[in-house]
Amino acid sequence: MLLRRNIALTASALVLAATPVLTSCGFNYATDRVYTPAAGVNNRDASVDVLAAVVVSAQDDSGTFIASFANNNVDEDATVESLAGADGNTLQPGSFSPIKVPAGGLVNLANVGGIPISGTFKAGDFLPVTIVFGDGERVIMKVPVVRADGDYAGLDDSASSGASDTASPSESASPTS
């Protein structure tokens, strides 16, 4: 009887000793991380989140920058002032009016018109892009170039409008609920 008790106590002690080793895999579980299964990339480093950013391209060397901008400030409007290449990339955006993002609101460029761009790229590339906001914050991200088909069909206006035309997404932008 005493032998069984000693074996049981020893087995229990081994299980308790092994528990920290078995559970010390860390706290960065996949279910705790933000993950959006989509072709676009996200950046949440600034006061305005850049969500699902892609360049939709119907032909090589031109495309349309599409993203959603979510303003985290519920008291003040924000603006997207400029878009440019980063890391030596010679990306040339078409001119556009500043994009107004209402306080606590969202503007989806897929719904209100994207920003035409030109440069040296094709579908499958990743373009380093700098986005500058009205408060001086800037975000640098590597944005994928996707083909203008499937979910992205009809979103590339760069071929018809040209990257030098004026795009004015802020005129029809409105917050969504």
Secondary structure, 3 states (H helix, E strand, C coil): CHHHHHHHHHHHHHHHHHHHHHCCCCCCCHHHCCCCCCCCEEECCCCEEEEEEEEEEEECCEEEEEEEEEECCCCCCEEEEEEEECCCCCCEECCECCEEECCCCEEEHHHHCCEEEECCCCCCCEEEEEEEECCCCEEEEEEEEEECCHHHCCCCCHHHHCCCCCECHHHCCCCCC
